[in-house]
């Protein structure tokens, strides 16, 4: 029942979160129109994607963890190749 890690940095509410297939990363989508990828072990932000023009409502990693797919209230789904 103890908190292990806090992932912070978004400026508005979170709408979506997901683990990478190997559980080394967490991806989040927010009403601040951004997607963030965090290191699970440290909570450090690894990347921020700012290309959506509205709230990000869904996030997912591909089964191999090589790509991420995000959806937003701007009517777009964006496919990413995280660093």
C-alpha positions as a LaTeX table, in Angstrom:
\begin{tabular}{lrrr}
\hline
Residue & $x$ (\AA) & $y$ (\AA) & $z$ (\AA) \\
\hline
Unk1 & 0.00 & 0.00 & 0.00 \\
Unk2 & 2.97 & 2.42 & $-0.15$ \\
Unk3 & 3.56 & 4.91 & $-2.96$ \\
Unk4 & 6.67 & 3.85 & $-4.88$ \\
Unk5 & 7.06 & 6.74 & $-7.32$ \\
Unk6 & 5.38 & 10.02 & $-8.26$ \\
Unk7 & 5.33 & 11.14 & $-11.89$ \\
Unk8 & 4.82 & 14.89 & $-12.08$ \\
Unk9 & 5.20 & 17.76 & $-14.50$ \\
Unk10 & 1.86 & 18.14 & $-16.23$ \\
Unk11 & 0.12 & 21.45 & $-15.59$ \\
Unk12 & $-3.46$ & 20.14 & $-15.92$ \\
Unk13 & $-5.28$ & 16.91 & $-15.16$ \\
Unk14 & $-4.16$ & 13.55 & $-16.50$ \\
Unk15 & $-6.47$ & 11.66 & $-18.83$ \\
Unk16 & $-4.42$ & 8.59 & $-19.72$ \\
Unk17 & $-1.46$ & 6.58 & $-18.43$ \\
Unk18 & 0.20 & 3.35 & $-19.57$ \\
Unk19 & 3.30 & 1.26 & $-18.89$ \\
Unk20 & 5.69 & 0.33 & $-21.67$ \\
Unk21 & 5.73 & $-3.43$ & $-22.43$ \\
Unk22 & 8.94 & $-3.89$ & $-20.41$ \\
Unk23 & 7.65 & $-1.61$ & $-17.60$ \\
Unk24 & 10.74 & 0.65 & $-17.76$ \\
Unk25 & 8.72 & 3.65 & $-18.93$ \\
Unk26 & 5.35 & 5.27 & $-18.25$ \\
Unk27 & 3.52 & 7.40 & $-20.83$ \\
Unk28 & 0.95 & 10.02 & $-19.78$ \\
Unk29 & $-1.50$ & 12.28 & $-21.61$ \\
Unk30 & $-2.98$ & 15.45 & $-20.16$ \\
Unk31 & $-5.36$ & 18.35 & $-20.57$ \\
Unk32 & $-2.22$ & 20.51 & $-20.97$ \\
Unk33 & $-2.06$ & 19.09 & $-24.55$ \\
Unk34 & 1.18 & 17.23 & $-23.88$ \\
Unk35 & 2.39 & 13.66 & $-23.73$ \\
Unk36 & 5.22 & 12.78 & $-21.35$ \\
Unk37 & 7.33 & 9.69 & $-21.10$ \\
Unk38 & 8.86 & 8.99 & $-17.70$ \\
Unk39 & 11.53 & 6.59 & $-16.49$ \\
Unk40 & 9.75 & 4.18 & $-14.15$ \\
Unk41 & 12.76 & 3.67 & $-11.87$ \\
Unk42 & 13.53 & 7.35 & $-11.25$ \\
Unk43 & 10.41 & 9.32 & $-12.21$ \\
Unk44 & 12.53 & 11.46 & $-14.54$ \\
Unk45 & 10.85 & 12.92 & $-17.64$ \\
Unk46 & 12.53 & 11.38 & $-20.68$ \\
Unk47 & 10.52 & 13.15 & $-23.39$ \\
Unk48 & 7.72 & 15.65 & $-23.85$ \\
Unk49 & 5.61 & 15.70 & $-27.01$ \\
Unk50 & 3.77 & 18.97 & $-27.67$ \\
Unk51 & 2.24 & 18.45 & $-31.11$ \\
Unk52 & $-1.41$ & 17.98 & $-30.04$ \\
Unk53 & $-3.62$ & 21.08 & $-30.17$ \\
Unk54 & $-6.07$ & 19.89 & $-27.51$ \\
Unk55 & $-6.31$ & 17.60 & $-24.49$ \\
Unk56 & $-4.60$ & 14.23 & $-24.89$ \\
Unk57 & $-7.15$ & 11.56 & $-24.01$ \\
Unk58 & $-5.45$ & 8.26 & $-24.83$ \\
Unk59 & $-1.93$ & 6.84 & $-24.86$ \\
Unk60 & $-0.45$ & 3.43 & $-25.68$ \\
Unk61 & 2.87 & 1.79 & $-26.46$ \\
Unk62 & 3.21 & $-0.68$ & $-29.32$ \\
Unk63 & 3.67 & $-4.28$ & $-28.17$ \\
Unk64 & 7.41 & $-4.09$ & $-28.89$ \\
Unk65 & 7.72 & $-0.73$ & $-27.08$ \\
Unk66 & 9.30 & 0.95 & $-30.12$ \\
Unk67 & 6.42 & 3.33 & $-30.86$ \\
Unk68 & 3.72 & 5.18 & $-28.96$ \\
Unk69 & 0.25 & 6.17 & $-30.16$ \\
Unk70 & $-1.67$ & 9.09 & $-28.68$ \\
Unk71 & $-5.16$ & 10.43 & $-29.28$ \\
Unk72 & $-6.54$ & 13.86 & $-28.48$ \\
Unk73 & $-9.66$ & 16.01 & $-28.45$ \\
Unk74 & $-8.24$ & 17.78 & $-31.52$ \\
Unk75 & $-9.41$ & 14.78 & $-33.56$ \\
Unk76 & $-5.95$ & 13.39 & $-34.24$ \\
Unk77 & $-4.06$ & 10.24 & $-33.39$ \\
Unk78 & $-0.28$ & 10.66 & $-33.56$ \\
Unk79 & 2.25 & 7.86 & $-33.89$ \\
Unk80 & 5.58 & 8.56 & $-32.19$ \\
Unk81 & 9.00 & 7.01 & $-32.13$ \\
Unk82 & 10.29 & 7.85 & $-28.65$ \\
Unk83 & 14.04 & 8.40 & $-28.27$ \\
\hline
\end{tabular}
